[in-house]
């Protein structure tokens, strides 16, 4: 085992998760923010050519680029993560998977993307942003988790403006966000000249309201929404629906 490989093994307080996707693995903190189903759903929703160059805003553990790579989406990624400890760990996950040359992790705010990458340089942007607004939900006692789950006072508009600047003409931004705030996020996208074009609502069960929306916006596109069939996560008995099993590449339902 090489020194580089030893440096990519889990450190104290970390776990190494097998993504069950072409042997890919991701390092995570045992306590604090860990990736969830929303990232998996977004990776499935994203439309991206295998040769595309893209950026990930708010990369966290780096889970989205790993999932997209496992699905054959995108050729190269510049991932932006503001928290130094999280960015360093995401970089080690890329090295562990032999992807450091394809997925570059920047310890930087997504608002710095144009300064670091240039203008009109990527085909797509993916984003699983913090959901919390200041003063709207309880703060986490864990600083890392708190930063990952809360927006700053400026909200998402600066991220969307940054995405507009780095996207090529007709480039796409794909994100996941709470369904009750879908109108809010669509208004912000349009303010940044990113036109909402395609969306899919996610329902925990068929008899419950949608709790997430998967949304794609296109740079400088004409306004026309294309709703996709609803995504229902669980059956009434708590087992996974066939659609969720497809997304997770599972053959049989799991309670």
N, C-alpha and C positions, 0 to 999 in steps of 0.2 A: 504494500500500500504506500502510495506517495505521500509526501508532506501535504501537498494540496488537497488530496482526498481526506486526510486526517483533519485538516482545518474545516472541511465541509460537513463533518459529522456533527450531530446535535451537541450543543454545549449545555451547561447547567441551566435548567429552567426551560429547555426547548424539547420539542418532540419532532420526530421525522415521520411524516404521513405518506403512505403509499396511495397515490391517486387512482390506482386501478386503471391506468390509461397509458399503455405502451411503456410501462416501467417508470413513469415519471413520479417524482417525490417532491414534497415541499416541507421546509422547516417552518415550525410555528412555535410561538410561546405557549408553554403549558398553562400559564395564567394570563388573562388579558384577551386582546382581540385575536380571534381565529376566524378563518374564512367559513362561510356558510353556504346554504343552498342558493342564495341569490346570485353568487358568482358563477355557480354551475349553470343556472338557468340563463344567465346573460351570455356565457360562452357558447351555449347552444343557439341562442337567438341571433348573435352577431353574424352578419353576412360579410365575408371577407375572402378575397382571392388568395390563393396559396402564395402568390408572389408579392403581396401587399406589404408596404412599410407602414407601421402604425405606432401610436403612442398610447400609453396607459396612464391616466391621470388619477393619482391617489392609489398607488399600486399595492400598498400594504405588504403582505407576504409575497407578492408576485404571483398570486394564484391565477389571475386571468391570463397572462401570457403563457403560463404553463398549460392551462386547459385549452387555450386556443391552439397552441403548438400540437398538443395531443390530438386535436381534431383536424389538423392539416390546414389551419387558417393562419395566414400571415407568414412572411419570410423573415422579418426583422422588427424589433420593438424597442422603443425608448420608453422606459417605465420611470415615472416620477413619484417619489415618496419623500415627504417632508421630514419624517422622523428618522434621525441618523441610525438608531439601533435597528429599526425595522428595515430600512434600506440596506444596511450591511447584511442582515440576515437574508433578505431577498436575493442579494447578490451571491451569497453562498449557495442558495438553492439553485440558482442558474448554473453555477460552477459544478455543483453536485450532479446535475443532469447533462453536463457537457454543452450548455446553451449560452455560455458567456459571450460568445461571438455573435449570437443572434439576438439576445435580449440584454440590453444595457440598462442597468439600474442607476438612476441619477438621484442623489440625495438633494432634492430641490423641490420647490413649490411648482405646481403645474403652471402657475402664471409666468414662470421663467422659461417655458418651453421654446418660445420664439427666439429668445436670446441664446439658448443652447443649441437649438437645432436649425434655426433659420425659418424663413417664411415659405408657406405653401410647399412643404417638404414631405408630408405624410398622406397616405391614402385614407386613413381612418384614425379615429380616436375612440377608445373604450374607457368606460368610467363607471365604477361602483362607488359613488360618492358617499360621504357621511350624510346620514339622514336627519340628524338632530339640528334644530335651530336653537340659538342661544336663548335660555330661559324657558324652553318648551318641554324639556324632559330632564329627569334627574341626572346629575353628573355622576360619572363613574369614579370610584375611589382609586382606580388604576389609571394613571396618567396616559399610558399608551393606548388603552382602550378608549379613554375619554376623547383623545385627539382623533382616533379613527372613526368615532361615531358622531362627532359634532362638527357642524360648519362654523367657520369664524363669522365675524360680524358682517363681512362683505357678501356672504352667501355664495351661490353657485355662479352668478353672472360673470365674475372674473375668469373662472375656469372655462366657461363657454366662449367668452371673447378670446381667450388664449387658444382654444381649439379652432375657432374660426381662422385665426392668423396662421396656424401651422398646417391646416388642411389644404389640400389641393382643390381645384375647382370640382364641385359636385362630390367632394369627400364626405364621408359619413361619420357621425358621432353616435355611438350606441351606449345606452346606460340603463340601469335598473333603479327604480325609485318607488317610494310608497304610493300606492294607487290613489288614496284620498287627496294627494297633492299633485296629481297629474296635470291639472290645469295650470298650477303655479309654475311647474317646471317647463311646460310648453311655452308659456308666456316669456320666460327667461331665455329659452332657446331662440324664439323668434326675435327677441330684442338683440340677440347676438348674430342675427341673420343666418341662423341654423333652423331650417324649416322642418317641423315634425312631419314625418312621412309614413311611418309604419309603427304599429304598437300591438302589444299582446298583454292582456290582463291575466294575472295569476291569482287563482282562487285556492285557498287551503282545502276546501271541500265544495262540492257542487251547491250545497245549501247555505254557503256563507259568502259574505261580500268579498270582493277582490282586495288583496292586501298589498300586491306589488304590480307595477307596470314595467314591461320591457319596451323600450322606446328607441327608435332610430330617427335621427334628424339628418338632413342633407344640406350642405352649404349652398346658399343662394338658389334654392329650388323653388318651384311654384307650389303654392299651398294646395295639398290634396292628401287627406289621411287615408291610410290603408289598414283597417283593423284586421288582425289575424284571429283565428279561432281561440277561444279561451283555453288557458292551461290550468287544469284542475290537478292538484298535487296528490290528494289522498281520497280513497274511496270512503264510503260511510263506515266501513269496519276498520279503518285506520291503515289499510294496506296501500301501497303505492299504485297509482293509476298506470295503465299501459304507457301513457305518454311520458310520465316521469321515469319509468323503467327504461324507456328508449333513451332518454336524455342521459341517464346514468349508465347506459350500456348494460342493463341487467335483463336477464331472461325470465326470471320468476319474481313474483310479488314478494315483498318483505314486509311483515307487519310493522 
